[in-house]
Amino acid sequence: MKILVPVKRVVDYNVKVRVKSDQSGVELANVKMSMNPFDEIAVEEAVRLKEKGVASEIVVVSIGVQQCQETIRTALAMGADRGILVVTDVPTESLGVAKVLAKIAAEEQPGLVILGKQAIDDDANQTGQMLAALLGWPQGTFASKVEPGDGHVTVTREVDGGLETVELKLPAVITTDLRLNEPRYASLPNIMKAKSKPIAMKTPADYGVDLAPRLEVLKVTEPPRRSAGIKVKTVDELVTKLKEAGAIA
């Protein structure tokens, strides 16, 4: 079985995001970028399935600027076999990405598509669901456990009320949650090997998809600063302050 794993290049989660002075977006110049953490979990799960003998090949896909090659190389160093980079300078949106991935899935014919439940830059949590709808495949979102079977896969999902277990007929789409696994660090030998693994360079036009943005960002602003706290001497004073602030009736 072939597994397709989409990955996204985002601002590293350790970096403090700064808004541009013109409020048109966030500052990306000279900022450390890395693979979206949820996508790292997706790559790790795919590699584990390959190590178990369930998967025969792992194909990593990224859609974005040329520098996304670095993100794909990271996935290849973790254990993926080859990569596909769809090069575009246009800011990507969930629907456009899902349309490209649907075309790639039709071409590659994977048994599973595993991707992060959301990207930490826009937190949209839409691409996996849109992709499943476009393909007409079953989906298991927010996966905290994946158990492959004969022609199906059992997914334990994290939901508001606890856990839900669903059985999906293959091919299927799975989106990963934080508790699914702990991604491995790529070893130096694997990093060196990843440099020789193939990455196919494509464009949105190759798949007949228009990635022109459908949304317009009007303004990006910093969250409001929190006001300083105060100290009170008695419970009565605390209750009075809370009433004044409207926190209690």
VODREN-764664 format. One line per field, with one value per atom (N, C-alpha, C): residue in three letters; z, y, x. Coordinates in steps of 0.05 Angstrom, whole numbers, always signed. Layout:
residues N
code: [ala/...];
Z: [Z/...];
Y: [Y/...];
X: [X/...];
//
This chain:
residues 249
code: [met/met/met/lys/lys/lys/ile/ile/ile/leu/leu/leu/val/val/val/pro/pro/pro/val/val/val/lys/lys/lys/arg/arg/arg/val/val/val/val/val/val/asp/asp/asp/tyr/tyr/tyr/asn/asn/asn/val/val/val/lys/lys/lys/val/val/val/arg/arg/arg/val/val/val/lys/lys/lys/ser/ser/ser/asp/asp/asp/gln/gln/gln/ser/ser/ser/gly/gly/gly/val/val/val/glu/glu/glu/leu/leu/leu/ala/ala/ala/asn/asn/asn/val/val/val/lys/lys/lys/met/met/met/ser/ser/ser/met/met/met/asn/asn/asn/pro/pro/pro/phe/phe/phe/asp/asp/asp/glu/glu/glu/ile/ile/ile/ala/ala/ala/val/val/val/glu/glu/glu/glu/glu/glu/ala/ala/ala/val/val/val/arg/arg/arg/leu/leu/leu/lys/lys/lys/glu/glu/glu/lys/lys/lys/gly/gly/gly/val/val/val/ala/ala/ala/ser/ser/ser/glu/glu/glu/ile/ile/ile/val/val/val/val/val/val/val/val/val/ser/ser/ser/ile/ile/ile/gly/gly/gly/val/val/val/gln/gln/gln/gln/gln/gln/cys/cys/cys/gln/gln/gln/glu/glu/glu/thr/thr/thr/ile/ile/ile/arg/arg/arg/thr/thr/thr/ala/ala/ala/leu/leu/leu/ala/ala/ala/met/met/met/gly/gly/gly/ala/ala/ala/asp/asp/asp/arg/arg/arg/gly/gly/gly/ile/ile/ile/leu/leu/leu/val/val/val/val/val/val/thr/thr/thr/asp/asp/asp/val/val/val/pro/pro/pro/thr/thr/thr/glu/glu/glu/ser/ser/ser/leu/leu/leu/gly/gly/gly/val/val/val/ala/ala/ala/lys/lys/lys/val/val/val/leu/leu/leu/ala/ala/ala/lys/lys/lys/ile/ile/ile/ala/ala/ala/ala/ala/ala/glu/glu/glu/glu/glu/glu/gln/gln/gln/pro/pro/pro/gly/gly/gly/leu/leu/leu/val/val/val/ile/ile/ile/leu/leu/leu/gly/gly/gly/lys/lys/lys/gln/gln/gln/ala/ala/ala/ile/ile/ile/asp/asp/asp/asp/asp/asp/asp/asp/asp/ala/ala/ala/asn/asn/asn/gln/gln/gln/thr/thr/thr/gly/gly/gly/gln/gln/gln/met/met/met/leu/leu/leu/ala/ala/ala/ala/ala/ala/leu/leu/leu/leu/leu/leu/gly/gly/gly/trp/trp/trp/pro/pro/pro/gln/gln/gln/gly/gly/gly/thr/thr/thr/phe/phe/phe/ala/ala/ala/ser/ser/ser/lys/lys/lys/val/val/val/glu/glu/glu/pro/pro/pro/gly/gly/gly/asp/asp/asp/gly/gly/gly/his/his/his/val/val/val/thr/thr/thr/val/val/val/thr/thr/thr/arg/arg/arg/glu/glu/glu/val/val/val/asp/asp/asp/gly/gly/gly/gly/gly/gly/leu/leu/leu/glu/glu/glu/thr/thr/thr/val/val/val/glu/glu/glu/leu/leu/leu/lys/lys/lys/leu/leu/leu/pro/pro/pro/ala/ala/ala/val/val/val/ile/ile/ile/thr/thr/thr/thr/thr/thr/asp/asp/asp/leu/leu/leu/arg/arg/arg/leu/leu/leu/asn/asn/asn/glu/glu/glu/pro/pro/pro/arg/arg/arg/tyr/tyr/tyr/ala/ala/ala/ser/ser/ser/leu/leu/leu/pro/pro/pro/asn/asn/asn/ile/ile/ile/met/met/met/lys/lys/lys/ala/ala/ala/lys/lys/lys/ser/ser/ser/lys/lys/lys/pro/pro/pro/ile/ile/ile/ala/ala/ala/met/met/met/lys/lys/lys/thr/thr/thr/pro/pro/pro/ala/ala/ala/asp/asp/asp/tyr/tyr/tyr/gly/gly/gly/val/val/val/asp/asp/asp/leu/leu/leu/ala/ala/ala/pro/pro/pro/arg/arg/arg/leu/leu/leu/glu/glu/glu/val/val/val/leu/leu/leu/lys/lys/lys/val/val/val/thr/thr/thr/glu/glu/glu/pro/pro/pro/pro/pro/pro/arg/arg/arg/arg/arg/arg/ser/ser/ser/ala/ala/ala/gly/gly/gly/ile/ile/ile/lys/lys/lys/val/val/val/lys/lys/lys/thr/thr/thr/val/val/val/asp/asp/asp/glu/glu/glu/leu/leu/leu/val/val/val/thr/thr/thr/lys/lys/lys/leu/leu/leu/lys/lys/lys/glu/glu/glu/ala/ala/ala/gly/gly/gly/ala/ala/ala/ile/ile/ile/ala/ala/ala];
Z: [+0/+0/+0/-16/-17/+1/+15/+33/+23/+20/+12/+37/+41/+65/+56/+57/+52/+76/+70/+91/+84/+105/+100/+114/+101/+112/+127/+153/+170/+187/+199/+219/+242/+249/+271/+296/+309/+333/+356/+356/+377/+373/+349/+341/+350/+361/+368/+342/+334/+309/+313/+293/+294/+269/+274/+253/+237/+211/+194/+202/+197/+204/+189/+165/+149/+155/+174/+182/+160/+140/+117/+122/+143/+149/+171/+174/+194/+180/+195/+184/+179/+154/+147/+140/+135/+127/+151/+145/+165/+189/+185/+206/+202/+223/+221/+213/+192/+183/+188/+191/+194/+186/+188/+181/+202/+193/+211/+231/+257/+276/+273/+265/+260/+236/+216/+193/+200/+219/+228/+240/+255/+267/+244/+223/+200/+187/+183/+171/+188/+214/+233/+232/+231/+230/+205/+182/+157/+158/+170/+172/+189/+211/+229/+215/+198/+183/+163/+151/+133/+147/+171/+187/+195/+198/+205/+180/+157/+133/+120/+131/+121/+96/+95/+72/+57/+31/+14/+5/+4/-5/+8/+15/+27/+8/-2/-19/-4/-2/+12/-8/-3/-21/-6/-19/-7/-30/-23/-42/-32/-47/-38/-53/-40/-53/-55/-69/-74/-48/-27/-2/+12/+2/+13/+8/-10/-13/+13/+29/+55/+73/+72/+88/+78/+52/+40/+47/+46/+53/+82/+100/+128/+130/+115/+115/+103/+82/+69/+89/+105/+125/+147/+152/+173/+163/+136/+126/+101/+91/+67/+43/+21/-2/-24/-29/-50/-45/-59/-54/-80/-77/-99/-88/-102/-95/-117/-110/-128/-123/-141/-136/-143/-124/-128/-108/-117/-100/-89/-97/-88/-60/-41/-15/-18/-6/-10/+10/+1/+18/+18/+38/+42/+18/+5/-18/-41/-47/-69/-64/-39/-32/-35/-25/-27/-56/-74/-102/-115/-108/-118/-107/-82/-69/-81/-88/-100/-127/-142/-169/-165/-145/-140/-131/-114/-104/-127/-146/-169/-186/-187/-203/-189/-162/-147/-137/-134/-124/-97/-77/-50/-36/-18/-1/+22/+31/+53/+47/+56/+57/+86/+97/+125/+126/+139/+141/+168/+176/+201/+202/+225/+227/+221/+225/+220/+218/+206/+205/+226/+239/+262/+253/+226/+217/+214/+202/+198/+215/+226/+244/+230/+204/+190/+196/+197/+202/+181/+155/+134/+112/+107/+83/+82/+104/+104/+98/+110/+106/+77/+66/+38/+19/+25/+7/+7/+30/+32/+16/+18/+3/-27/-36/-65/-76/-60/-69/-65/-47/-40/-23/-7/+10/+39/+55/+83/+98/+120/+134/+164/+176/+205/+215/+226/+234/+264/+271/+299/+310/+294/+301/+324/+345/+366/+366/+348/+345/+318/+304/+277/+277/+271/+270/+243/+225/+198/+199/+181/+179/+150/+144/+117/+101/+85/+69/+84/+109/+125/+145/+159/+180/+202/+227/+250/+262/+266/+276/+302/+322/+347/+346/+348/+345/+372/+375/+399/+393/+409/+406/+433/+433/+457/+481/+475/+497/+505/+492/+499/+474/+469/+446/+429/+403/+385/+366/+362/+345/+320/+297/+271/+254/+237/+218/+190/+176/+150/+128/+107/+84/+68/+60/+45/+15/+1/+10/+28/+45/+65/+70/+83/+92/+122/+134/+163/+170/+189/+199/+228/+234/+259/+281/+306/+329/+344/+365/+379/+392/+402/+419/+402/+376/+359/+363/+363/+366/+373/+377/+382/+358/+341/+317/+324/+308/+312/+302/+312/+301/+279/+257/+234/+241/+237/+242/+220/+226/+206/+181/+183/+159/+142/+155/+140/+127/+141/+129/+103/+104/+80/+58/+65/+45/+33/+48/+38/+15/+15/-7/-34/-35/-61/-68/-50/-57/-75/-94/-115/-105/-116/-111/-139/-146/-172/-169/-188/-187/-206/-195/-210/-206/-221/-218/-216/-205/-204/-232/-252/-279/-289/-279/-287/-278/-257/-247/-254/-270/-278/-255/-235/-212/-210/-205/-201/-171/-162/-134/-126/-144/-138/-112/-93/-67/-71/-55/-54/-30/-12/+12/+11/+22/+23/+52/+59/+86/+88/+105/+107/+126/+149/+168/+188/+196/+216/+239/+264/+287/+309/+327/+351/+370/+386/+406/+427/+439/+459/+483/+493/+516/+541/+558/+583/+603/+617/+638/+662/+677/+701/+722/+737/+759/+784/+803/+828/+852/+874/+899/+916/+929/+948/+975/+996/+1023/+1035/+1026/+1038/+1016/+1023/+1004/+996/+1016/+1010/+989/+991/+971/+944/+944/+919/+905/+921/+910/+899/+913/+904/+877/+875/+850/+827/+832/+811/+802/+820/+813/+796/+804/+789/+760/+757/+731/+715/+727/+713/+711/+727/+726/+740/+760/+774/+778/+782/+786/+815];
Y: [-24/+0/+25/+44/+70/+90/+106/+127/+154/+172/+200/+218/+234/+251/+280/+297/+326/+339/+357/+371/+401/+418/+447/+460/+480/+496/+520/+522/+543/+556/+578/+590/+571/+567/+548/+554/+533/+537/+551/+551/+564/+594/+603/+631/+648/+672/+691/+705/+702/+714/+744/+759/+788/+797/+817/+828/+849/+849/+869/+897/+917/+944/+955/+945/+954/+937/+918/+900/+883/+878/+861/+831/+824/+796/+794/+770/+766/+767/+774/+777/+750/+745/+719/+723/+747/+752/+745/+729/+722/+708/+693/+678/+649/+634/+605/+591/+575/+560/+530/+515/+486/+472/+445/+430/+434/+437/+439/+415/+420/+398/+375/+381/+360/+343/+356/+341/+323/+332/+314/+288/+291/+268/+250/+262/+246/+231/+244/+230/+207/+212/+191/+167/+172/+150/+134/+148/+134/+117/+127/+112/+88/+91/+68/+46/+54/+35/+20/+35/+22/+2/+10/-8/-33/-31/-55/-72/-63/-78/-72/-52/-46/-29/-11/+7/-1/+3/-4/+21/+44/+69/+93/+113/+138/+161/+175/+198/+223/+242/+267/+289/+306/+327/+354/+374/+401/+421/+441/+461/+488/+502/+528/+537/+553/+565/+544/+551/+533/+522/+539/+532/+508/+501/+478/+452/+453/+430/+421/+441/+435/+419/+426/+412/+383/+380/+353/+337/+349/+335/+325/+341/+333/+307/+307/+283/+259/+264/+242/+231/+249/+240/+224/+229/+214/+186/+182/+155/+154/+177/+177/+170/+161/+151/+171/+188/+208/+231/+253/+277/+289/+305/+321/+349/+368/+397/+411/+421/+438/+467/+478/+505/+527/+545/+568/+590/+614/+637/+649/+638/+648/+636/+653/+643/+621/+598/+576/+577/+568/+565/+536/+529/+501/+488/+501/+489/+484/+504/+501/+478/+476/+454/+427/+426/+401/+392/+411/+405/+394/+406/+396/+368/+364/+338/+316/+324/+305/+296/+314/+307/+289/+295/+278/+251/+250/+224/+207/+220/+205/+194/+209/+200/+179/+182/+164/+139/+141/+119/+108/+125/+115/+100/+83/+69/+87/+104/+122/+150/+171/+198/+205/+211/+219/+247/+265/+293/+304/+326/+339/+350/+350/+360/+389/+405/+433/+443/+466/+479/+501/+505/+523/+552/+558/+586/+597/+581/+591/+576/+552/+537/+531/+528/+525/+498/+476/+450/+444/+446/+442/+424/+424/+411/+381/+367/+338/+332/+347/+342/+349/+371/+378/+357/+347/+327/+302/+293/+269/+273/+297/+302/+302/+314/+315/+287/+270/+243/+223/+230/+212/+189/+194/+173/+177/+156/+159/+174/+186/+202/+196/+196/+194/+217/+237/+262/+261/+277/+279/+252/+237/+210/+209/+193/+189/+160/+143/+116/+106/+93/+82/+52/+35/+6/-4/-11/-21/-49/-56/-83/-92/-113/-123/-108/-89/-73/-51/-47/-26/-15/+7/+17/+27/+21/+29/+54/+75/+100/+108/+113/+124/+154/+168/+197/+211/+234/+250/+270/+266/+284/+297/+316/+331/+314/+292/+275/+253/+252/+231/+219/+193/+180/+166/+166/+153/+135/+110/+92/+87/+91/+86/+67/+52/+34/+45/+50/+62/+42/+40/+23/+38/+25/+37/+40/+60/+82/+102/+116/+134/+157/+178/+201/+202/+206/+208/+234/+249/+273/+267/+275/+268/+288/+278/+294/+292/+308/+309/+283/+268/+245/+219/+221/+198/+185/+202/+191/+214/+206/+226/+224/+245/+243/+239/+223/+218/+240/+241/+259/+245/+259/+247/+244/+221/+216/+228/+234/+246/+228/+202/+185/+187/+188/+191/+218/+239/+265/+266/+252/+251/+234/+212/+196/+211/+228/+243/+262/+271/+289/+276/+249/+235/+224/+227/+217/+237/+227/+244/+262/+287/+305/+315/+308/+317/+345/+363/+391/+394/+404/+408/+436/+444/+469/+464/+483/+479/+475/+487/+484/+455/+440/+412/+396/+405/+390/+405/+427/+441/+454/+464/+476/+506/+523/+551/+557/+566/+571/+600/+615/+644/+646/+663/+666/+674/+662/+669/+687/+689/+706/+730/+752/+776/+783/+785/+793/+823/+833/+862/+874/+860/+871/+849/+849/+831/+848/+842/+858/+840/+851/+837/+833/+812/+810/+832/+841/+863/+854/+873/+868/+864/+845/+840/+862/+872/+892/+879/+894/+883/+876/+855/+847/+864/+861/+876/+857/+865/+849/+860/+842/+850/+837/+850/+841/+822/+824/+808/+796/+776/+764/+784/+799/+819/+839/+847/+866/+852/+827/+812/+810/+804/+802/+829/+851/+878/+884/+878/+883/+867/+841/+824/+835/+845/+857/+882/+898/+923/+917/+894/+887/+872/+865/+851/+821/+811/+783/+766/+777/+763/+782/+771/+788/+795];
X: [+17/+0/+18/+10/+24/+10/+26/+15/+24/+5/+10/+9/+30/+31/+36/+16/+20/+34/+53/+67/+67/+67/+67/+90/+102/+124/+111/+117/+105/+127/+120/+139/+143/+168/+174/+158/+149/+131/+146/+172/+187/+191/+184/+188/+165/+170/+149/+141/+116/+106/+102/+112/+109/+92/+75/+58/+74/+71/+84/+74/+91/+85/+60/+55/+32/+7/+9/-13/-24/-7/-17/-13/+1/+6/+27/+39/+60/+87/+107/+134/+147/+155/+168/+197/+206/+234/+253/+273/+294/+281/+260/+246/+251/+257/+261/+235/+236/+213/+218/+197/+200/+174/+174/+150/+128/+104/+81/+81/+80/+83/+63/+38/+18/+26/+39/+48/+72/+88/+110/+98/+77/+63/+53/+42/+32/+55/+78/+101/+110/+111/+120/+101/+75/+56/+59/+63/+67/+92/+114/+139/+135/+120/+115/+99/+79/+64/+81/+101/+119/+137/+146/+163/+149/+122/+106/+100/+108/+102/+75/+61/+34/+37/+56/+60/+85/+83/+106/+121/+107/+120/+106/+122/+112/+120/+99/+103/+95/+114/+109/+103/+83/+75/+75/+85/+84/+76/+61/+52/+61/+77/+87/+112/+128/+152/+174/+195/+218/+230/+230/+242/+227/+204/+189/+204/+224/+241/+254/+262/+274/+255/+229/+209/+206/+206/+204/+229/+253/+277/+277/+265/+262/+245/+223/+206/+221/+236/+252/+273/+284/+304/+291/+265/+251/+243/+244/+238/+220/+210/+194/+212/+199/+214/+219/+199/+203/+184/+189/+173/+162/+141/+129/+126/+137/+134/+119/+96/+80/+87/+102/+114/+94/+90/+73/+81/+80/+85/+60/+37/+11/+5/-4/-11/-33/-29/-47/-71/-94/-117/-127/-142/-149/-162/-181/-195/-176/-159/-140/-121/-111/-93/-107/-131/-147/-151/-156/-160/-134/-111/-86/-80/-85/-80/-99/-123/-142/-132/-120/-109/-85/-68/-44/-53/-73/-83/-94/-108/-118/-96/-73/-50/-34/-30/-13/-27/-54/-70/-61/-59/-50/-73/-66/-86/-94/-76/-82/-70/-84/-73/-73/-49/-47/-36/-49/-40/-47/-34/-40/-68/-80/-108/-110/-88/-89/-60/-57/-31/-30/-7/-6/-5/-4/-4/-32/-50/-77/-98/-91/-109/-136/-136/-161/-175/-160/-172/-193/-186/-205/-194/-169/-158/-165/-160/-166/-195/-213/-242/-249/-239/-245/-234/-210/-198/-214/-223/-240/-266/-278/-302/-298/-276/-270/-264/-251/-245/-268/-287/-308/-299/-277/-266/-275/-276/-282/-259/-266/-245/-246/-222/-220/-203/-217/-203/-195/-176/-166/-157/-142/-135/-114/-120/-101/-90/-102/-93/-102/-83/-89/-81/-101/-96/-104/-85/-92/-102/-121/-131/-131/-146/-147/-168/-159/-178/-192/-184/-196/-175/-182/-165/-184/-176/-191/-178/-193/-183/-197/-181/-192/-190/-212/-214/-217/-205/-209/-232/-253/-277/-283/-301/-307/-315/-330/-339/-320/-297/-277/-265/-269/-257/-279/-276/-294/-278/-286/-272/-288/-276/-289/-273/-286/-272/-277/-255/-256/-248/-263/-256/-235/-214/-193/-201/-192/-174/-189/-173/-185/-166/-177/-162/-162/-138/-135/-121/-131/-117/-108/-84/-71/-74/-77/-78/-51/-48/-22/-14/-34/-28/-25/-23/-20/+7/+28/+55/+75/+100/+121/+140/+142/+159/+188/+202/+230/+247/+272/+292/+307/+311/+325/+355/+366/+395/+411/+437/+454/+457/+460/+462/+436/+413/+388/+385/+395/+395/+412/+434/+452/+438/+425/+411/+388/+375/+352/+360/+385/+394/+393/+394/+394/+366/+347/+320/+306/+290/+279/+256/+256/+233/+224/+199/+188/+178/+185/+177/+153/+131/+107/+96/+76/+62/+32/+17/-12/-24/-12/-23/-20/+0/+3/-21/-35/-58/-84/-82/-106/-121/-106/-119/-111/-130/-125/-123/-100/-96/-100/-112/-117/-133/-125/-139/-168/-185/-213/-220/-200/-204/-185/-194/-177/-172/-146/-139/-140/-158/-162/-141/-136/-117/-109/-84/-74/-64/-73/-65/-55/-39/-30/-53/-54/-75/-72/-93/-91/-74/-59/-42/-58/-50/-65/-57/-77/-71/-58/-43/-30/-50/-43/-60/-57/-76/-74/-76/-67/-68/-91/-106/-127/-121/-130/-123/-144/-169/-191/-208/-224/-242/-264/-273/-294/-284/-259/-248/-246/-239/-238/-265/-286/-313/-322/-315/-322/-309/-283/-269/-280/-287/-298/-325/-341/-367/-363/-343/-338/-329/-314/-305/-326/-348/-369/-364/-345/-338/-359/-372/-394/-417/-441/-464/-468];
//
